[in-house]
Amino acid sequence: MSLLWDGVKLMVLGMGIVYVFLVIMIFAMNLLKRALAPFAGMLEPPPKAPAKKKAAASGDDAQLAAIAAAAVEAVRSK
């Protein structure tokens, strides 16, 4: 019974150490986030506006569908 009790104590101690480490790590990450916030825009350029896409013609879609259907039929026929 003593060996079992020692195992439980070791388990609780280990889980407590991990929990404390995680709390310290979260605190440190939040502290770094606040400390480095003024420098956030220095490393990466500002995002560009997305380019407008041209509307695809419906003929292109029909042609792609025909090509896909032909490819599937070619694979099935082998």
Biopython code that builds the backbone (N, CA, C, O; Angstrom):
import numpy as np
from Bio.PDB.StructureBuilder import StructureBuilder

atoms = [
    (1, "MET", "N", (0.826, -1.198, 0.000)),
    (1, "MET", "CA", (0.000, 0.000, 0.000)),
    (1, "MET", "C", (0.867, 1.258, 0.000)),
    (1, "MET", "O", (0.501, 2.276, -0.586)),
    (2, "SER", "N", (2.001, 1.173, 0.654)),
    (2, "SER", "CA", (2.893, 2.323, 0.711)),
    (2, "SER", "C", (3.414, 2.680, -0.675)),
    (2, "SER", "O", (3.537, 3.856, -1.017)),
    (3, "LEU", "N", (3.718, 1.657, -1.471)),
    (3, "LEU", "CA", (4.229, 1.896, -2.815)),
    (3, "LEU", "C", (3.166, 2.590, -3.679)),
    (3, "LEU", "O", (3.484, 3.471, -4.477)),
    (4, "LEU", "N", (1.923, 2.187, -3.512)),
    (4, "LEU", "CA", (0.823, 2.806, -4.261)),
    (4, "LEU", "C", (0.656, 4.266, -3.848)),
    (4, "LEU", "O", (0.467, 5.133, -4.700)),
    (5, "TRP", "N", (0.726, 4.540, -2.548)),
    (5, "TRP", "CA", (0.601, 5.907, -2.052)),
    (5, "TRP", "C", (1.749, 6.787, -2.565)),
    (5, "TRP", "O", (1.537, 7.945, -2.924)),
    (6, "ASP", "N", (2.957, 6.231, -2.596)),
    (6, "ASP", "CA", (4.101, 6.976, -3.133)),
    (6, "ASP", "C", (3.892, 7.290, -4.617)),
    (6, "ASP", "O", (4.259, 8.374, -5.070)),
    (7, "GLY", "N", (3.321, 6.379, -5.363)),
    (7, "GLY", "CA", (3.035, 6.619, -6.771)),
    (7, "GLY", "C", (2.021, 7.723, -6.973)),
    (7, "GLY", "O", (2.161, 8.548, -7.876)),
    (8, "VAL", "N", (0.997, 7.739, -6.133)),
    (8, "VAL", "CA", (-0.034, 8.781, -6.226)),
    (8, "VAL", "C", (0.581, 10.142, -5.887)),
    (8, "VAL", "O", (0.305, 11.130, -6.566)),
    (9, "LYS", "N", (1.399, 10.197, -4.856)),
    (9, "LYS", "CA", (2.048, 11.463, -4.491)),
    (9, "LYS", "C", (2.946, 11.960, -5.619)),
    (9, "LYS", "O", (2.962, 13.152, -5.925)),
    (10, "LEU", "N", (3.690, 11.048, -6.234)),
    (10, "LEU", "CA", (4.562, 11.431, -7.341)),
    (10, "LEU", "C", (3.756, 11.919, -8.537)),
    (10, "LEU", "O", (4.153, 12.870, -9.211)),
    (11, "MET", "N", (2.631, 11.275, -8.800)),
    (11, "MET", "CA", (1.773, 11.687, -9.907)),
    (11, "MET", "C", (1.214, 13.087, -9.660)),
    (11, "MET", "O", (1.231, 13.927, -10.561)),
    (12, "VAL", "N", (0.720, 13.345, -8.454)),
    (12, "VAL", "CA", (0.158, 14.657, -8.130)),
    (12, "VAL", "C", (1.249, 15.724, -8.181)),
    (12, "VAL", "O", (1.000, 16.831, -8.659)),
    (13, "LEU", "N", (2.431, 15.419, -7.708)),
    (13, "LEU", "CA", (3.543, 16.357, -7.758)),
    (13, "LEU", "C", (3.909, 16.680, -9.209)),
    (13, "LEU", "O", (4.116, 17.843, -9.555)),
    (14, "GLY", "N", (3.987, 15.668, -10.041)),
    (14, "GLY", "CA", (4.325, 15.885, -11.445)),
    (14, "GLY", "C", (3.266, 16.694, -12.168)),
    (14, "GLY", "O", (3.595, 17.593, -12.942)),
    (15, "MET", "N", (2.002, 16.390, -11.930)),
    (15, "MET", "CA", (0.924, 17.142, -12.582)),
    (15, "MET", "C", (0.903, 18.585, -12.084)),
    (15, "MET", "O", (0.607, 19.499, -12.853)),
    (16, "GLY", "N", (1.210, 18.794, -10.820)),
    (16, "GLY", "CA", (1.268, 20.153, -10.278)),
    (16, "GLY", "C", (2.391, 20.959, -10.901)),
    (16, "GLY", "O", (2.217, 22.138, -11.208)),
    (17, "ILE", "N", (3.550, 20.326, -11.089)),
    (17, "ILE", "CA", (4.681, 21.022, -11.702)),
    (17, "ILE", "C", (4.332, 21.401, -13.143)),
    (17, "ILE", "O", (4.636, 22.511, -13.580)),
    (18, "VAL", "N", (3.707, 20.502, -13.873)),
    (18, "VAL", "CA", (3.321, 20.805, -15.254)),
    (18, "VAL", "C", (2.311, 21.938, -15.282)),
    (18, "VAL", "O", (2.419, 22.832, -16.121)),
    (19, "TYR", "N", (1.338, 21.924, -14.393)),
    (19, "TYR", "CA", (0.325, 22.978, -14.346)),
    (19, "TYR", "C", (0.963, 24.328, -14.043)),
    (19, "TYR", "O", (0.647, 25.322, -14.696)),
    (20, "VAL", "N", (1.858, 24.372, -13.058)),
    (20, "VAL", "CA", (2.543, 25.624, -12.714)),
    (20, "VAL", "C", (3.370, 26.119, -13.898)),
    (20, "VAL", "O", (3.367, 27.314, -14.191)),
    (21, "PHE", "N", (4.074, 25.221, -14.578)),
    (21, "PHE", "CA", (4.867, 25.613, -15.739)),
    (21, "PHE", "C", (3.979, 26.208, -16.820)),
    (21, "PHE", "O", (4.338, 27.225, -17.415)),
    (22, "LEU", "N", (2.823, 25.598, -17.090)),
    (22, "LEU", "CA", (1.928, 26.118, -18.116)),
    (22, "LEU", "C", (1.383, 27.499, -17.751)),
    (22, "LEU", "O", (1.245, 28.356, -18.623)),
    (23, "VAL", "N", (1.075, 27.721, -16.486)),
    (23, "VAL", "CA", (0.591, 29.032, -16.053)),
    (23, "VAL", "C", (1.687, 30.073, -16.232)),
    (23, "VAL", "O", (1.420, 31.179, -16.702)),
    (24, "ILE", "N", (2.923, 29.728, -15.862)),
    (24, "ILE", "CA", (4.046, 30.653, -16.033)),
    (24, "ILE", "C", (4.280, 30.935, -17.514)),
    (24, "ILE", "O", (4.554, 32.074, -17.890)),
    (25, "MET", "N", (4.175, 29.913, -18.355)),
    (25, "MET", "CA", (4.396, 30.098, -19.781)),
    (25, "MET", "C", (3.327, 31.019, -20.387)),
    (25, "MET", "O", (3.654, 31.881, -21.202)),
    (26, "ILE", "N", (2.066, 30.851, -20.003)),
    (26, "ILE", "CA", (1.000, 31.720, -20.507)),
    (26, "ILE", "C", (1.235, 33.150, -20.056)),
    (26, "ILE", "O", (1.055, 34.081, -20.842)),
    (27, "PHE", "N", (1.634, 33.344, -18.803)),
    (27, "PHE", "CA", (1.922, 34.680, -18.295)),
    (27, "PHE", "C", (3.077, 35.312, -19.080)),
    (27, "PHE", "O", (3.006, 36.487, -19.440)),
    (28, "ALA", "N", (4.131, 34.548, -19.345)),
    (28, "ALA", "CA", (5.280, 35.077, -20.081)),
    (28, "ALA", "C", (4.902, 35.416, -21.521)),
    (28, "ALA", "O", (5.365, 36.424, -22.055)),
    (29, "MET", "N", (4.073, 34.595, -22.155)),
    (29, "MET", "CA", (3.655, 34.875, -23.531)),
    (29, "MET", "C", (2.816, 36.145, -23.609)),
    (29, "MET", "O", (2.989, 36.941, -24.531)),
    (30, "ASN", "N", (1.924, 36.342, -22.665)),
    (30, "ASN", "CA", (1.122, 37.566, -22.650)),
    (30, "ASN", "C", (1.990, 38.792, -22.380)),
    (30, "ASN", "O", (1.761, 39.855, -22.956)),
    (31, "LEU", "N", (2.981, 38.648, -21.510)),
    (31, "LEU", "CA", (3.899, 39.747, -21.225)),
    (31, "LEU", "C", (4.709, 40.106, -22.468)),
    (31, "LEU", "O", (4.891, 41.286, -22.768)),
    (32, "LEU", "N", (5.195, 39.099, -23.191)),
    (32, "LEU", "CA", (5.941, 39.351, -24.425)),
    (32, "LEU", "C", (5.052, 39.977, -25.499)),
    (32, "LEU", "O", (5.499, 40.841, -26.253)),
    (33, "LYS", "N", (3.796, 39.543, -25.567)),
    (33, "LYS", "CA", (2.876, 40.117, -26.550)),
    (33, "LYS", "C", (2.709, 41.606, -26.305)),
    (33, "LYS", "O", (2.713, 42.395, -27.250)),
    (34, "ARG", "N", (2.563, 42.000, -25.043)),
    (34, "ARG", "CA", (2.418, 43.417, -24.733)),
    (34, "ARG", "C", (3.709, 44.182, -24.965)),
    (34, "ARG", "O", (3.675, 45.324, -25.424)),
    (35, "ALA", "N", (4.844, 43.571, -24.657)),
    (35, "ALA", "CA", (6.131, 44.252, -24.800)),
    (35, "ALA", "C", (6.503, 44.441, -26.268)),
    (35, "ALA", "O", (7.123, 45.444, -26.621)),
    (36, "LEU", "N", (6.137, 43.501, -27.121)),
    (36, "LEU", "CA", (6.530, 43.561, -28.525)),
    (36, "LEU", "C", (5.462, 44.158, -29.437)),
    (36, "LEU", "O", (5.683, 44.254, -30.644)),
    (37, "ALA", "N", (4.328, 44.556, -28.905)),
    (37, "ALA", "CA", (3.243, 45.112, -29.716)),
    (37, "ALA", "C", (3.675, 46.341, -30.516)),
    (37, "ALA", "O", (3.266, 46.466, -31.670)),
    (38, "PRO", "N", (4.476, 47.251, -29.968)),
    (38, "PRO", "CA", (4.879, 48.417, -30.780)),
    (38, "PRO", "C", (5.721, 48.048, -32.003)),
    (38, "PRO", "O", (5.773, 48.813, -32.966)),
    (39, "PHE", "N", (6.371, 46.905, -31.978)),
    (39, "PHE", "CA", (7.252, 46.511, -33.068)),
    (39, "PHE", "C", (6.583, 45.553, -34.055)),
    (39, "PHE", "O", (7.257, 45.006, -34.928)),
    (40, "ALA", "N", (5.295, 45.344, -33.935)),
    (40, "ALA", "CA", (4.612, 44.330, -34.739)),
    (40, "ALA", "C", (4.653, 44.637, -36.230)),
    (40, "ALA", "O", (4.780, 43.713, -37.033)),
    (41, "GLY", "N", (4.550, 45.896, -36.625)),
    (41, "GLY", "CA", (4.500, 46.235, -38.037)),
    (41, "GLY", "C", (5.862, 46.385, -38.690)),
    (41, "GLY", "O", (5.933, 46.616, -39.897)),
    (42, "MET", "N", (6.936, 46.262, -37.942)),
    (42, "MET", "CA", (8.261, 46.508, -38.497)),
    (42, "MET", "C", (8.774, 45.367, -39.368)),
    (42, "MET", "O", (9.513, 45.615, -40.321)),
    (43, "LEU", "N", (8.410, 44.152, -39.074)),
    (43, "LEU", "CA", (8.989, 43.007, -39.760)),
    (43, "LEU", "C", (8.260, 42.610, -41.027)),
    (43, "LEU", "O", (8.893, 42.119, -41.962)),
    (44, "GLU", "N", (6.989, 42.798, -41.091)),
    (44, "GLU", "CA", (6.251, 42.381, -42.273)),
    (44, "GLU", "C", (5.594, 43.591, -42.935)),
    (44, "GLU", "O", (5.082, 44.479, -42.253)),
    (45, "PRO", "N", (5.612, 43.618, -44.258)),
    (45, "PRO", "CA", (5.018, 44.750, -44.957)),
    (45, "PRO", "C", (3.499, 44.737, -44.802)),
    (45, "PRO", "O", (2.912, 43.689, -44.532)),
    (46, "PRO", "N", (2.862, 45.889, -44.970)),
    (46, "PRO", "CA", (1.401, 45.915, -44.850)),
    (46, "PRO", "C", (0.768, 45.078, -45.951)),
    (46, "PRO", "O", (1.302, 45.018, -47.059)),
    (47, "PRO", "N", (-0.353, 44.434, -45.672)),
    (47, "PRO", "CA", (-0.988, 43.585, -46.688)),
    (47, "PRO", "C", (-1.502, 44.411, -47.853)),
    (47, "PRO", "O", (-2.019, 45.513, -47.670)),
    (48, "LYS", "N", (-1.353, 43.865, -49.051)),
    (48, "LYS", "CA", (-1.840, 44.533, -50.249)),
    (48, "LYS", "C", (-3.309, 44.195, -50.451)),
    (48, "LYS", "O", (-3.794, 43.162, -49.991)),
    (49, "ALA", "N", (-3.994, 45.070, -51.137)),
    (49, "ALA", "CA", (-5.397, 44.808, -51.449)),
    (49, "ALA", "C", (-5.462, 43.668, -52.459)),
    (49, "ALA", "O", (-4.671, 43.637, -53.402)),
    (50, "PRO", "N", (-6.378, 42.743, -52.282)),
    (50, "PRO", "CA", (-6.457, 41.625, -53.224)),
    (50, "PRO", "C", (-6.840, 42.101, -54.617)),
    (50, "PRO", "O", (-7.687, 42.981, -54.778)),
    (51, "ALA", "N", (-6.207, 41.509, -55.616)),
    (51, "ALA", "CA", (-6.505, 41.870, -57.002)),
    (51, "ALA", "C", (-7.867, 41.316, -57.387)),
    (51, "ALA", "O", (-8.250, 40.221, -56.976)),
    (52, "LYS", "N", (-8.589, 42.091, -58.181)),
    (52, "LYS", "CA", (-9.914, 41.638, -58.609)),
    (52, "LYS", "C", (-9.755, 40.591, -59.703)),
    (52, "LYS", "O", (-8.971, 40.767, -60.636)),
    (53, "LYS", "N", (-10.497, 39.516, -59.582)),
    (53, "LYS", "CA", (-10.447, 38.447, -60.578)),
    (53, "LYS", "C", (-11.467, 38.720, -61.681)),
    (53, "LYS", "O", (-12.537, 39.284, -61.452)),
    (54, "LYS", "N", (-11.099, 38.307, -62.854)),
    (54, "LYS", "CA", (-12.043, 38.407, -63.959)),
    (54, "LYS", "C", (-13.075, 37.298, -63.822)),
    (54, "LYS", "O", (-12.761, 36.198, -63.368)),
    (55, "ALA", "N", (-14.267, 37.585, -64.205)),
    (55, "ALA", "CA", (-15.319, 36.567, -64.167)),
    (55, "ALA", "C", (-15.027, 35.524, -65.250)),
    (55, "ALA", "O", (-14.799, 35.863, -66.411)),
    (56, "ALA", "N", (-15.040, 34.271, -64.853)),
    (56, "ALA", "CA", (-14.778, 33.198, -65.819)),
    (56, "ALA", "C", (-15.978, 33.034, -66.730)),
    (56, "ALA", "O", (-17.127, 33.089, -66.294)),
    (57, "ALA", "N", (-15.690, 32.834, -67.982)),
    (57, "ALA", "CA", (-16.776, 32.637, -68.945)),
    (57, "ALA", "C", (-17.393, 31.268, -68.719)),
    (57, "ALA", "O", (-16.702, 30.331, -68.317)),
    (58, "SER", "N", (-18.676, 31.148, -68.972)),
    (58, "SER", "CA", (-19.350, 29.874, -68.743)),
    (58, "SER", "C", (-18.856, 28.805, -69.708)),
    (58, "SER", "O", (-18.956, 27.614, -69.412)),
    (59, "GLY", "N", (-18.322, 29.214, -70.863)),
    (59, "GLY", "CA", (-17.781, 28.253, -71.813)),
    (59, "GLY", "C", (-16.554, 27.543, -71.256)),
    (59, "GLY", "O", (-16.321, 26.370, -71.549)),
    (60, "ASP", "N", (-15.760, 28.266, -70.444)),
    (60, "ASP", "CA", (-14.590, 27.649, -69.832)),
    (60, "ASP", "C", (-15.012, 26.532, -68.878)),
    (60, "ASP", "O", (-14.404, 25.461, -68.858)),
    (61, "ASP", "N", (-16.048, 26.787, -68.094)),
    (61, "ASP", "CA", (-16.523, 25.778, -67.150)),
    (61, "ASP", "C", (-17.047, 24.548, -67.880)),
    (61, "ASP", "O", (-16.803, 23.418, -67.456)),
    (62, "ALA", "N", (-17.760, 24.767, -68.968)),
    (62, "ALA", "CA", (-18.297, 23.641, -69.730)),
    (62, "ALA", "C", (-17.160, 22.839, -70.356)),
    (62, "ALA", "O", (-17.222, 21.611, -70.412)),
    (63, "GLN", "N", (-16.125, 23.527, -70.826)),
    (63, "GLN", "CA", (-14.989, 22.839, -71.434)),
    (63, "GLN", "C", (-14.241, 22.024, -70.378)),
    (63, "GLN", "O", (-13.851, 20.886, -70.637)),
    (64, "LEU", "N", (-14.040, 22.602, -69.187)),
    (64, "LEU", "CA", (-13.370, 21.867, -68.112)),
    (64, "LEU", "C", (-14.179, 20.650, -67.682)),
    (64, "LEU", "O", (-13.605, 19.597, -67.404)),
    (65, "ALA", "N", (-15.490, 20.775, -67.625)),
    (65, "ALA", "CA", (-16.340, 19.648, -67.258)),
    (65, "ALA", "C", (-16.239, 18.542, -68.297)),
    (65, "ALA", "O", (-16.215, 17.362, -67.949)),
    (66, "ALA", "N", (-16.180, 18.922, -69.580)),
    (66, "ALA", "CA", (-16.054, 17.917, -70.641)),
    (66, "ALA", "C", (-14.711, 17.213, -70.560)),
    (66, "ALA", "O", (-14.636, 16.001, -70.761)),
    (67, "ILE", "N", (-13.654, 17.952, -70.272)),
    (67, "ILE", "CA", (-12.324, 17.352, -70.134)),
    (67, "ILE", "C", (-12.293, 16.390, -68.951)),
    (67, "ILE", "O", (-11.743, 15.293, -69.050)),
    (68, "ALA", "N", (-12.885, 16.803, -67.833)),
    (68, "ALA", "CA", (-12.908, 15.943, -66.651)),
    (68, "ALA", "C", (-13.707, 14.672, -66.925)),
    (68, "ALA", "O", (-13.292, 13.582, -66.532)),
    (69, "ALA", "N", (-14.834, 14.803, -67.589)),
    (69, "ALA", "CA", (-15.654, 13.631, -67.906)),
    (69, "ALA", "C", (-14.902, 12.688, -68.838)),
    (69, "ALA", "O", (-14.987, 11.470, -68.684)),
    (70, "ALA", "N", (-14.161, 13.243, -69.814)),
    (70, "ALA", "CA", (-13.382, 12.400, -70.721)),
    (70, "ALA", "C", (-12.260, 11.688, -69.982)),
    (70, "ALA", "O", (-11.954, 10.533, -70.279)),
    (71, "ALA", "N", (-11.649, 12.367, -69.028)),
    (71, "ALA", "CA", (-10.571, 11.738, -68.264)),
    (71, "ALA", "C", (-11.106, 10.601, -67.404)),
    (71, "ALA", "O", (-10.475, 9.548, -67.309)),
    (72, "VAL", "N", (-12.253, 10.800, -66.780)),
    (72, "VAL", "CA", (-12.851, 9.750, -65.954)),
    (72, "VAL", "C", (-13.229, 8.561, -66.841)),
    (72, "VAL", "O", (-13.001, 7.411, -66.465)),
    (73, "GLU", "N", (-13.788, 8.825, -67.985)),
    (73, "GLU", "CA", (-14.177, 7.755, -68.885)),
    (73, "GLU", "C", (-12.957, 6.982, -69.390)),
    (73, "GLU", "O", (-13.016, 5.764, -69.551)),
    (74, "ALA", "N", (-11.854, 7.689, -69.637)),
    (74, "ALA", "CA", (-10.626, 7.026, -70.099)),
    (74, "ALA", "C", (-10.058, 6.113, -69.019)),
    (74, "ALA", "O", (-9.569, 5.024, -69.318)),
    (75, "VAL", "N", (-10.123, 6.556, -67.765)),
    (75, "VAL", "CA", (-9.617, 5.724, -66.664)),
    (75, "VAL", "C", (-10.503, 4.512, -66.457)),
    (75, "VAL", "O", (-9.997, 3.426, -66.173)),
    (76, "ARG", "N", (-11.804, 4.667, -66.590)),
    (76, "ARG", "CA", (-12.728, 3.546, -66.377)),
    (76, "ARG", "C", (-12.618, 2.519, -67.503)),
    (76, "ARG", "O", (-12.860, 1.334, -67.277)),
    (77, "SER", "N", (-12.267, 2.945, -68.681)),
    (77, "SER", "CA", (-12.214, 2.021, -69.806)),
    (77, "SER", "C", (-10.957, 1.151, -69.774)),
    (77, "SER", "O", (-10.898, 0.148, -70.485)),
    (78, "LYS", "N", (-9.992, 1.489, -69.004)),
    (78, "LYS", "CA", (-8.744, 0.687, -68.939)),
    (78, "LYS", "C", (-8.905, -0.555, -68.128)),
    (78, "LYS", "O", (-7.955, -1.325, -67.982)),
]
sb = StructureBuilder()
sb.init_structure("model")
sb.init_model(0)
sb.init_chain("A")
sb.init_seg("    ")
for serial, (resi, resn, name, xyz) in enumerate(atoms, 1):
    if name == "N":
        sb.init_residue(resn, " ", resi, " ")
    sb.init_atom(name, np.array(xyz, "f"), 0.0, 1.0, " ", f" {name:<3s}", serial, name[0])
structure = sb.get_structure()
